[in-house]
């Protein structure tokens, strides 16, 4: 896990959308998705529930989001 992955995950979770987060970060959506997926693989936990209308955090995602805010802010 690195700070970039944590920041990207937090931005996606807070915006509720990969496309909105990618636009705000100024990066391509597939690159953002790869970073977040890499974090999920490393942690062996699904952090986001992906659907056609955006994303929602899982229980593990909510826990990580709270910790990420403490680390990054």
C-alpha atoms as a printed R data frame, in Angstrom:
   type eleno elety resid chain resno       x      y       z
1  ATOM     1    CA   UNK     A     1   0.000  0.000   0.000
2  ATOM     2    CA   UNK     A     2   1.229  3.445  -0.797
3  ATOM     3    CA   UNK     A     3  -0.047  6.955  -0.139
4  ATOM     4    CA   UNK     A     4  -1.173  7.395  -3.757
5  ATOM     5    CA   UNK     A     5  -3.372  4.282  -3.612
6  ATOM     6    CA   UNK     A     6  -4.833  5.424  -0.305
7  ATOM     7    CA   UNK     A     7  -5.551  8.905  -1.664
8  ATOM     8    CA   UNK     A     8  -7.105  7.529  -4.845
9  ATOM     9    CA   UNK     A     9  -9.291  5.130  -2.885
10 ATOM    10    CA   UNK     A    10 -10.443  7.951  -0.602
11 ATOM    11    CA   UNK     A    11 -11.294 10.202  -3.570
12 ATOM    12    CA   UNK     A    12 -13.326  7.459  -5.265
13 ATOM    13    CA   UNK     A    13 -15.145  6.549  -2.054
14 ATOM    14    CA   UNK     A    14 -15.970 10.170  -1.253
15 ATOM    15    CA   UNK     A    15 -17.148 11.030  -4.762
16 ATOM    16    CA   UNK     A    16 -19.051  7.768  -5.214
17 ATOM    17    CA   UNK     A    17 -17.742  7.415  -8.763
18 ATOM    18    CA   UNK     A    18 -14.543  6.465 -10.551
19 ATOM    19    CA   UNK     A    19 -15.279  8.908 -13.366
20 ATOM    20    CA   UNK     A    20 -15.858 11.876 -11.023
21 ATOM    21    CA   UNK     A    21 -12.752 11.055  -9.003
22 ATOM    22    CA   UNK     A    22 -10.638 10.636 -12.155
23 ATOM    23    CA   UNK     A    23 -11.806 14.000 -13.474
24 ATOM    24    CA   UNK     A    24 -10.985 15.736 -10.185
25 ATOM    25    CA   UNK     A    25  -7.573 14.069  -9.996
26 ATOM    26    CA   UNK     A    26  -6.796 14.718 -13.640
27 ATOM    27    CA   UNK     A    27  -5.959 11.106 -14.451
28 ATOM    28    CA   UNK     A    28  -7.478  8.472 -16.711
29 ATOM    29    CA   UNK     A    29 -10.272  6.402 -15.243
30 ATOM    30    CA   UNK     A    30  -8.631  3.025 -16.104
31 ATOM    31    CA   UNK     A    31  -5.436  4.076 -14.300
32 ATOM    32    CA   UNK     A    32  -7.452  5.056 -11.249
33 ATOM    33    CA   UNK     A    33  -9.295  1.743 -11.325
34 ATOM    34    CA   UNK     A    34  -6.016 -0.187 -11.510
35 ATOM    35    CA   UNK     A    35  -4.634  1.628  -8.470
36 ATOM    36    CA   UNK     A    36  -7.734  0.959  -6.375
37 ATOM    37    CA   UNK     A    37  -7.935 -2.656  -7.552
38 ATOM    38    CA   UNK     A    38  -4.268 -3.125  -6.632
39 ATOM    39    CA   UNK     A    39  -5.046 -1.907  -3.130
40 ATOM    40    CA   UNK     A    40  -7.943 -4.370  -2.877
41 ATOM    41    CA   UNK     A    41  -5.734 -7.225  -4.046
42 ATOM    42    CA   UNK     A    42  -2.984 -6.316  -1.611
43 ATOM    43    CA   UNK     A    43  -5.414 -6.097   1.306
44 ATOM    44    CA   UNK     A    44  -7.354 -9.162   0.112
45 ATOM    45    CA   UNK     A    45 -10.594 -7.254   0.705
46 ATOM    46    CA   UNK     A    46 -13.244 -5.769  -1.527
47 ATOM    47    CA   UNK     A    47 -13.310 -2.093  -0.574
48 ATOM    48    CA   UNK     A    48 -15.897 -0.862  -3.062
49 ATOM    49    CA   UNK     A    49 -19.105 -2.263  -4.480
50 ATOM    50    CA   UNK     A    50 -19.167 -1.313  -8.132
51 ATOM    51    CA   UNK     A    51 -22.444 -0.877  -9.983
52 ATOM    52    CA   UNK     A    52 -23.661  0.903 -13.086
53 ATOM    53    CA   UNK     A    53 -24.391  4.095 -11.181
54 ATOM    54    CA   UNK     A    54 -21.161  4.427  -9.218
55 ATOM    55    CA   UNK     A    55 -19.607  2.840  -6.170
56 ATOM    56    CA   UNK     A    56 -20.398  2.286  -2.528
57 ATOM    57    CA   UNK     A    57 -17.986  1.288   0.230
58 ATOM    58    CA   UNK     A    58 -18.037 -2.139   1.842
59 ATOM    59    CA   UNK     A    59 -17.613 -2.453   5.605
60 ATOM    60    CA   UNK     A    60 -13.869 -2.929   5.063
61 ATOM    61    CA   UNK     A    61 -13.910  0.124   2.790
62 ATOM    62    CA   UNK     A    62 -15.624  2.241   5.450
63 ATOM    63    CA   UNK     A    63 -12.992  1.235   7.991
64 ATOM    64    CA   UNK     A    64 -10.133  1.996   5.605
65 ATOM    65    CA   UNK     A    65 -11.731  5.313   4.603
66 ATOM    66    CA   UNK     A    66 -11.842  6.449   8.227
67 ATOM    67    CA   UNK     A    67  -8.174  5.520   8.709
68 ATOM    68    CA   UNK     A    68  -7.183  7.101   5.382
69 ATOM    69    CA   UNK     A    69  -8.738 10.403   6.414
70 ATOM    70    CA   UNK     A    70  -6.721 10.317   9.624
71 ATOM    71    CA   UNK     A    71  -3.514  9.555   7.737
72 ATOM    72    CA   UNK     A    72  -3.947 11.985   4.868
73 ATOM    73    CA   UNK     A    73  -5.474 14.955   6.719
